[in-house]
Amino acid sequence: RSTNFIIMERLPQGRKAVPAAQAVVGLLFPYRDTVKTITTDNGCEFAAHLDITERLSPKNGDKIIVYFTDSYSSWQKGAIENANKLIRRYIPKNANFNDFSDRRIRTIQKKLNMRPREKINFDTPKRRFFANFDYLCVCCWTLQCGDEPQGTSPAVVGYNIGGRGYVI
């Protein structure tokens, strides 16, 4: 919430609870060490919230808590509503998600995360989000080497998240 970082994925099976829970776990698993709580609405797609809690919570640590907002209380999840508004610029309200490829969804996500936001002093959500992790240099895969390889796109950045390396 504090970074405005958006992680999204098309749900090929629609709003079914178990596939939606699997998608949430898949999207958040690399970041599970930093996730403390999840806030959702009361939609049927979150009926498997206990699966999300079980699969994302550390074995010997605090459990991740899934909170549900009250019905018709959009102000209780303002960050989500704002993200939905931004997503609707690319995906209209009644759009058929079968018309959008996974690649198109990832492109929309990338655009939204590279867009400066006033809430975070006109920084980008991507920069704010990954500031929480150790930076891995893409040229040598060591922590903070400082060398900037020639011709490397600034969009290709490596991060060390919980001992695992990721390229974004």
C-alpha positions as CSV (number, residue, x, y, z in Angstrom):
1,R,0.0,0.0,0.0
2,S,2.8,2.5,0.8
3,T,4.5,2.0,-2.5
4,N,1.4,1.8,-4.8
5,F,3.0,-1.2,-6.6
6,I,0.6,-3.2,-8.7
7,I,0.9,-6.9,-9.3
8,M,-1.8,-8.3,-11.6
9,E,-2.7,-11.4,-13.6
10,R,-5.5,-12.5,-15.8
11,L,-7.6,-15.2,-14.3
12,P,-8.4,-17.7,-17.1
13,Q,-10.9,-19.5,-14.9
14,G,-12.7,-16.3,-13.9
15,R,-13.6,-15.5,-10.3
16,K,-13.4,-19.0,-8.9
17,A,-12.1,-19.1,-5.4
18,V,-9.4,-21.8,-5.6
19,P,-7.8,-20.6,-8.9
20,A,-7.9,-17.0,-7.6
21,A,-6.2,-18.1,-4.4
22,Q,-3.5,-19.9,-6.4
23,A,-3.0,-16.8,-8.5
24,V,-2.6,-14.6,-5.4
25,V,-0.1,-17.0,-3.8
26,G,1.8,-17.2,-7.1
27,L,2.0,-13.4,-7.4
28,L,2.9,-12.7,-3.8
29,F,5.1,-15.7,-3.0
30,P,8.4,-14.1,-4.0
31,Y,7.5,-11.2,-1.6
32,R,6.0,-13.3,1.2
33,D,8.7,-12.2,3.7
34,T,7.4,-8.6,3.5
35,V,3.7,-9.2,3.3
36,K,2.0,-8.7,6.6
37,T,-1.7,-8.3,5.7
38,I,-4.0,-8.6,2.7
39,T,-7.2,-6.6,2.4
40,T,-9.9,-7.7,0.0
41,D,-13.6,-7.1,-0.7
42,N,-16.3,-9.7,0.1
43,G,-16.3,-11.2,-3.4
44,C,-16.7,-15.0,-3.8
45,E,-13.2,-15.1,-5.4
46,F,-11.7,-14.7,-2.0
47,A,-13.6,-17.6,-0.3
48,A,-10.3,-19.6,-0.2
49,H,-8.6,-16.9,1.9
50,L,-7.4,-19.5,4.4
51,D,-5.4,-21.2,1.6
52,I,-3.7,-17.8,0.9
53,T,-2.9,-17.4,4.6
54,E,-1.5,-20.9,4.9
55,R,0.6,-20.9,1.8
56,L,2.1,-17.4,2.2
57,S,2.7,-17.4,6.0
58,P,6.2,-18.4,7.2
59,K,6.3,-21.8,8.9
60,N,7.7,-20.4,12.2
61,G,6.5,-16.8,12.0
62,D,3.5,-14.6,12.2
63,K,0.6,-15.6,10.0
64,I,-0.4,-13.3,7.2
65,I,-3.9,-12.0,8.0
66,V,-6.5,-11.6,5.2
67,Y,-9.0,-8.8,6.1
68,F,-12.3,-8.2,4.5
69,T,-13.9,-4.8,4.1
70,D,-17.5,-4.1,5.0
71,S,-20.0,-4.3,2.1
72,Y,-20.4,-1.0,0.2
73,S,-17.4,0.5,2.1
74,S,-15.0,1.3,-0.7
75,W,-13.2,3.8,1.5
76,Q,-11.8,0.9,3.6
77,K,-9.7,-0.1,0.6
78,G,-8.8,3.2,-1.0
79,A,-5.5,2.1,-2.4
80,I,-7.2,-0.8,-4.2
81,E,-10.0,1.5,-5.6
82,N,-7.4,3.9,-6.9
83,A,-5.4,1.1,-8.5
84,N,-8.6,-0.1,-10.1
85,K,-9.3,3.4,-11.5
86,L,-5.8,3.4,-13.1
87,I,-6.3,-0.1,-14.6
88,R,-9.7,1.0,-16.0
89,R,-7.8,3.4,-18.3
90,Y,-6.5,0.4,-20.1
91,I,-9.2,-2.2,-19.5
92,P,-12.7,-0.8,-19.6
93,K,-15.3,-1.9,-17.0
94,N,-17.2,-4.4,-19.1
95,A,-14.3,-5.7,-21.1
96,N,-13.9,-9.4,-21.9
97,F,-10.6,-10.5,-20.3
98,N,-10.3,-13.1,-23.0
99,D,-9.5,-10.3,-25.4
100,F,-6.4,-9.4,-23.3
101,S,-3.3,-11.5,-23.6
102,D,-1.0,-12.2,-20.6
103,R,1.6,-10.1,-22.3
104,R,-0.8,-7.2,-22.6
105,I,-1.6,-7.5,-18.9
106,R,2.1,-7.4,-18.0
107,T,2.6,-4.4,-20.3
108,I,-0.3,-2.5,-18.5
109,Q,1.2,-3.5,-15.1
110,K,4.6,-2.2,-16.2
111,K,3.2,1.1,-17.4
112,L,1.3,1.6,-14.1
113,N,4.3,0.8,-12.0
114,M,6.6,3.1,-14.0
115,R,4.1,6.0,-13.7
116,P,5.2,8.7,-11.1
117,R,2.6,9.2,-8.4
118,E,2.0,12.3,-6.3
119,K,1.3,10.2,-3.2
120,I,4.9,9.1,-3.2
121,N,6.5,12.4,-4.1
122,F,6.4,11.7,-7.8
123,D,8.5,8.6,-7.5
124,T,7.5,5.5,-9.3
125,P,5.8,2.5,-7.5
126,K,8.5,0.2,-8.9
127,R,11.3,2.1,-7.5
128,R,9.6,2.5,-4.1
129,F,8.6,-1.2,-4.0
130,F,12.0,-2.6,-4.8
131,A,13.8,-0.2,-2.5
132,N,12.7,-2.7,0.2
133,F,15.0,-5.3,-1.2
134,D,18.7,-5.7,-1.7
135,Y,19.8,-4.5,-5.1
136,L,21.7,-7.0,-7.3
137,C,23.8,-5.6,-10.0
138,V,22.7,-7.1,-13.4
139,C,26.3,-7.1,-14.8
140,C,27.8,-9.4,-12.1
141,W,24.9,-10.4,-9.8
142,T,26.6,-9.1,-6.7
143,L,25.1,-6.8,-4.1
144,Q,25.6,-3.1,-5.0
145,C,28.7,-3.5,-7.2
146,G,28.0,0.0,-8.7
147,D,29.0,-0.8,-12.2
148,E,26.4,0.1,-14.8
149,P,26.8,-2.2,-17.8
150,Q,26.7,-0.5,-21.2
151,G,23.4,-0.9,-23.1
152,T,21.5,-2.4,-20.2
153,S,17.9,-1.2,-20.1
154,P,17.0,0.5,-16.8
155,A,13.8,-1.7,-16.8
156,V,16.0,-4.8,-16.3
157,V,17.0,-4.9,-12.7
158,G,17.9,-7.8,-10.5
159,Y,16.8,-8.1,-6.8
160,N,17.7,-10.4,-4.0
161,I,14.4,-11.2,-2.3
162,G,14.7,-13.6,0.6
163,G,17.8,-15.2,-0.8
164,R,16.4,-15.7,-4.2
165,G,17.3,-13.6,-7.3
166,Y,14.7,-12.1,-9.6
167,V,15.0,-10.1,-12.8
168,I,12.3,-7.5,-13.4
